[in-house]
Amino acid sequence: MATFARIFAKPLFIFVFYMANVIKLRKGLDVNLKGKANLETMQTKVAGQFALVPDDFYGMKPKVVVKEGDKVKVGDALFVDKNHPEVKFVSPVSGTVALVERGERRKVMSVRVDADGKQEAVSFNEKDPLKLLLESGLFGFFRQRPYDVVANPEDKPKAIFVSAFNSMPLAAEFEYVLKGQEKEWQAGLSLLAKIAKVNLGISSKQKAPALTAAKDCTITVFDGPAPAGNVGVQINNVDPINKGEIVWTLGAEEVIFVGRLVLTGKVDLTRTIAIAGSEVKAPKYAKLLIGQTLNTVLNGQIDESKSLRIISGNPMVGLQVEKNGFIGAHATEVTVIPNGDDVYEMLGWIAPRFKEFSTSRSYFSWLRPKKTEYALDARIKGGERHMIMSGEYDKVFPMDIYAGYLVKAIIAGDIDRQEALGIYEVAPEDFAIAEFVDSSKLELQRIVREGLDILRKENA
Amino acid sequence: MNALRKYFDKIKPNFEEGGKLHAFRSLYDGFETFAFVPNTTARRGGTHVHDAIDSKRIMSLVVIALVPALLFGMYNVGYQNALAAGQLEQATFWGMFFFGFLAVLPKLIVSYVVGLGIEFTVAQWKNEEIQEGFLVSGIIIPMIVPVNTPLWMLAIAVAFSVIFAKEIFGGTGMNIFNVALITRAFLFFSYPSSMTGDDTVWVAQDAICGLGYAVPDTFSAATPLGELAAGVAVPTTSLCDQIIGFIPGSIGETSVIAIALGAILLLWTGVASWKTMLSVFVGGAVTAMLFDAVLPSINDNGDLVNVAAHIPWYQHIVLGGFCFGAVFMATDPVTSARTEGGKWIYGFLIGFVAVTVRVLNPGYPEGMMLAILLMNLFAPLIDYCFVSRNISKRAKRATK
């Protein structure tokens, strides 16, 4: 008996340990897109112009605190939040402020810095964790639920949620990004734990000890298709947000930013991002700074004679950018897919269209092996209609929320009903897969974003 | 393909703002998106890639699923005509089919021309794209009316239902009642003598273009359900004929086999909800069995009563519009329950109400139309209950 126990104790322990924290999600959809990044990293030089875009920090009103010609170091604030000036947004490089780009009604579009390549950095030695994050500008990367906007440092969040994987197609694999940065990662988590309870969501496919045995946090393993990696889905399944509660979220790689700050006292906004997509010649990872120009990684990688769509982010949740644009502050990948505005498919309503991917069996993608990769373009492939089919969203929406009804409440502008149906728990990105499968082609992410904005104004 | 594309590109400017044909812009849009998948690309932010499915394809699938029942219906129109004229021996397959084809085609054309005409006008007026919903309603409508329905009645009914059951609610996706059934209900209540009864509505009476036969004036044929309502205990047609569809009835709804072909396509492609469809059948069967067990079959004077209650449950399902309604109209995603749990209840109650009307109301031999319309009305209430459960769960969580 004793031998029996000895043999089985360890596996049993591991089994029980995992079982307690594994959440299996059945709803969702993995779209297998062509052009996944190979697991190799290209190094880039810190040179040229960098841009920090206020719009990347959604929900904040920027107040620029530098002038053109000012010298800045890494970690010097470029702009701050008008309503919370202690929330700073800092330069990723050292150099000279080249331009404060303004758009309509003098809206700040970006603050550009010409890098000097020296990467001189400000040292921060605040002891209070929150103050340290505020001073160094890393707090600006925190987002809050409800509303999915930049967090407010005066709030007391009930927890901080970090998702260590992105389940969207072509997204960077965090397990690969993490390699060699395990110490920073853990240091980051430990600092967060001093502010609030940290919940870490990892994928059942992730095996790195830095993830499965991370300290100072509660680990939940998620097993299921996209959008299982969305932090919103994880919150809903672990500890859903109620009215009046606030949860902060932080990107996994941004935890590493925090760790670097803890270990060195300096800000280092270097990311390892995936350069992926069917139109990238050699998809792989690249080490670069946020705000770097896309030219650095896309030159020679894409065929510029074609009509392409370059996305800062992945094809499900991302922002279309120009080739001479900049890498967004939160982007963990840059993807390039065909734009498709030059494609005319005849009689699409009846043609077999073998190359297309669809969840509907009226196409033939269900016949093809699961590992078939699709090179989808950016066409909507249909006209926008009222919501006709029922249950389409719910099939790919792994939260205890009636997605279709919530969307209708948002369209109708019925705020009480939105609250009742759980709008505080969602972010636009949680609707990305639903928007993909929607046969009525509604712009769900935009609808949800506008709904959240209106609600935030009402509740302010 | 290129030539067509070039032609579209050439005439496009005429339909744009300021063009001389701007008033027909939605018509152009309709044809262009019919010929080519629109190449509008996704917005700057949001989901950049999309599933290839769209409402055009979904509606086309339903239309394709309806084709077997429509073709069989055409054939049956000819068959019933030859049978009534006593000429079945001489009639050829193609002769009967083309007779039926000629009898049904005008209804199909009237239904589409009137319905789509209104849809195009409204789309133009509201500055929207044309919605495909009427493609399905337009083919269903001629299939659920008796073959002798006058075209002018059909035109009025279609116009009424498209305007008052659909467009005033906001178009496809916003309507409360199934458009095709409202058309039928309109006909049923406005022109009852042309829509039901055991007289001359169910079998084509005259030869068309030399095809078919003139039926003697004295002839009358009732549907099996009509016979039951009139107190005939055993329908004059065999169960085999009822399943294949060689019985008098509305044009497209007689053949269980043809409808089953459509059902397979709808279920396989996931366009129709199997939950709704299955539960309609379960509801009908259970209710039929219950009535059979509960109601007396002979009254105190020894007369046969409640004959409709005492046919086998499977006959209830085979006869009348039960199958057609269950497969093509109860599953209409817009007017049916939208929650998954609600679909079970919604379907079951349709089956229940349909058989109840047949059994308990001697005035209405068939209850499927009324059952589906009634449940269309209650579908939002059923959903309300399921959604409220989710809402109260969330509210409870917050106060804990």
Chai-1 contact restraints between the chains, C-beta under 6 A:
chainA,res_idxA,chainB,res_idxB,connection_type,confidence,min_distance_angstrom,max_distance_angstrom,comment,restraint_id
A,N242,B,R397,contact,1.0,0.0,6.0,A-B,restraint_1
A,N242,B,A398,contact,1.0,0.0,6.0,A-B,restraint_2
A,K243,B,A398,contact,1.0,0.0,6.0,A-B,restraint_3
A,I311,B,H48,contact,1.0,0.0,6.0,A-B,restraint_4
A,P315,B,H48,contact,1.0,0.0,6.0,A-B,restraint_5
A,P315,B,V49,contact,1.0,0.0,6.0,A-B,restraint_6
A,M316,B,T47,contact,1.0,0.0,6.0,A-B,restraint_7
A,L319,B,G45,contact,1.0,0.0,6.0,A-B,restraint_8
A,Q320,B,R44,contact,1.0,0.0,6.0,A-B,restraint_9
A,N339,B,T41,contact,1.0,0.0,6.0,A-B,restraint_10
A,G340,B,T41,contact,1.0,0.0,6.0,A-B,restraint_11
A,D341,B,N39,contact,1.0,0.0,6.0,A-B,restraint_12
A,D341,B,T41,contact,1.0,0.0,6.0,A-B,restraint_13
A,V343,B,N39,contact,1.0,0.0,6.0,A-B,restraint_14
A,Y344,B,R5,contact,1.0,0.0,6.0,A-B,restraint_15
A,Y344,B,F36,contact,1.0,0.0,6.0,A-B,restraint_16
A,E345,B,V37,contact,1.0,0.0,6.0,A-B,restraint_17
A,M346,B,M1,contact,1.0,0.0,6.0,A-B,restraint_18
A,M346,B,F36,contact,1.0,0.0,6.0,A-B,restraint_19
A,G348,B,V37,contact,1.0,0.0,6.0,A-B,restraint_20
A,W349,B,K56,contact,1.0,0.0,6.0,A-B,restraint_21
A,W349,B,R57,contact,1.0,0.0,6.0,A-B,restraint_22
A,W349,B,S60,contact,1.0,0.0,6.0,A-B,restraint_23
A,I350,B,S60,contact,1.0,0.0,6.0,A-B,restraint_24
A,R353,B,A52,contact,1.0,0.0,6.0,A-B,restraint_25
A,E356,B,A52,contact,1.0,0.0,6.0,A-B,restraint_26
A,S358,B,D51,contact,1.0,0.0,6.0,A-B,restraint_27
A,S358,B,A52,contact,1.0,0.0,6.0,A-B,restraint_28
A,S358,B,I53,contact,1.0,0.0,6.0,A-B,restraint_29
A,T359,B,D51,contact,1.0,0.0,6.0,A-B,restraint_30
A,S360,B,I53,contact,1.0,0.0,6.0,A-B,restraint_31
A,R361,B,W268,contact,1.0,0.0,6.0,A-B,restraint_32
A,R361,B,T269,contact,1.0,0.0,6.0,A-B,restraint_33
A,S362,B,R57,contact,1.0,0.0,6.0,A-B,restraint_34
A,S362,B,L61,contact,1.0,0.0,6.0,A-B,restraint_35
A,S362,B,T269,contact,1.0,0.0,6.0,A-B,restraint_36
A,Y363,B,A52,contact,1.0,0.0,6.0,A-B,restraint_37
A,L376,B,V49,contact,1.0,0.0,6.0,A-B,restraint_38
A,A378,B,T41,contact,1.0,0.0,6.0,A-B,restraint_39
A,A378,B,A42,contact,1.0,0.0,6.0,A-B,restraint_40
A,A378,B,H48,contact,1.0,0.0,6.0,A-B,restraint_41
A,R379,B,N39,contact,1.0,0.0,6.0,A-B,restraint_42
A,R379,B,T41,contact,1.0,0.0,6.0,A-B,restraint_43
A,I380,B,T40,contact,1.0,0.0,6.0,A-B,restraint_44
A,I380,B,A42,contact,1.0,0.0,6.0,A-B,restraint_45
A,I380,B,H50,contact,1.0,0.0,6.0,A-B,restraint_46
A,K381,B,V37,contact,1.0,0.0,6.0,A-B,restraint_47
A,K381,B,H50,contact,1.0,0.0,6.0,A-B,restraint_48
A,K381,B,A52,contact,1.0,0.0,6.0,A-B,restraint_49
A,K381,B,D54,contact,1.0,0.0,6.0,A-B,restraint_50
A,G382,B,D54,contact,1.0,0.0,6.0,A-B,restraint_51
A,G383,B,E129,contact,1.0,0.0,6.0,A-B,restraint_52
A,R385,B,S55,contact,1.0,0.0,6.0,A-B,restraint_53
A,H386,B,G173,contact,1.0,0.0,6.0,A-B,restraint_54
A,H386,B,M174,contact,1.0,0.0,6.0,A-B,restraint_55
A,M387,B,G173,contact,1.0,0.0,6.0,A-B,restraint_56
A,I388,B,S55,contact,1.0,0.0,6.0,A-B,restraint_57
A,I388,B,G173,contact,1.0,0.0,6.0,A-B,restraint_58
A,I388,B,P333,contact,1.0,0.0,6.0,A-B,restraint_59
A,I388,B,V334,contact,1.0,0.0,6.0,A-B,restraint_60
A,M389,B,P333,contact,1.0,0.0,6.0,A-B,restraint_61
A,S390,B,P333,contact,1.0,0.0,6.0,A-B,restraint_62
A,S390,B,R338,contact,1.0,0.0,6.0,A-B,restraint_63
A,Y402,B,V387,contact,1.0,0.0,6.0,A-B,restraint_64
A,Y402,B,N390,contact,1.0,0.0,6.0,A-B,restraint_65
A,Y405,B,V387,contact,1.0,0.0,6.0,A-B,restraint_66
A,A420,B,I391,contact,1.0,0.0,6.0,A-B,restraint_67
A,G422,B,R394,contact,1.0,0.0,6.0,A-B,restraint_68
A,A432,B,T47,contact,1.0,0.0,6.0,A-B,restraint_69
A,E435,B,T47,contact,1.0,0.0,6.0,A-B,restraint_70
A,F436,B,T47,contact,1.0,0.0,6.0,A-B,restraint_71
A,F436,B,H50,contact,1.0,0.0,6.0,A-B,restraint_72
A,F436,B,D51,contact,1.0,0.0,6.0,A-B,restraint_73
A,V437,B,D51,contact,1.0,0.0,6.0,A-B,restraint_74
A,S439,B,I53,contact,1.0,0.0,6.0,A-B,restraint_75
A,S439,B,D54,contact,1.0,0.0,6.0,A-B,restraint_76
A,S439,B,S55,contact,1.0,0.0,6.0,A-B,restraint_77
A,S439,B,I58,contact,1.0,0.0,6.0,A-B,restraint_78
A,E443,B,G46,contact,1.0,0.0,6.0,A-B,restraint_79
A,Q445,B,G46,contact,1.0,0.0,6.0,A-B,restraint_80
A,R446,B,G46,contact,1.0,0.0,6.0,A-B,restraint_81
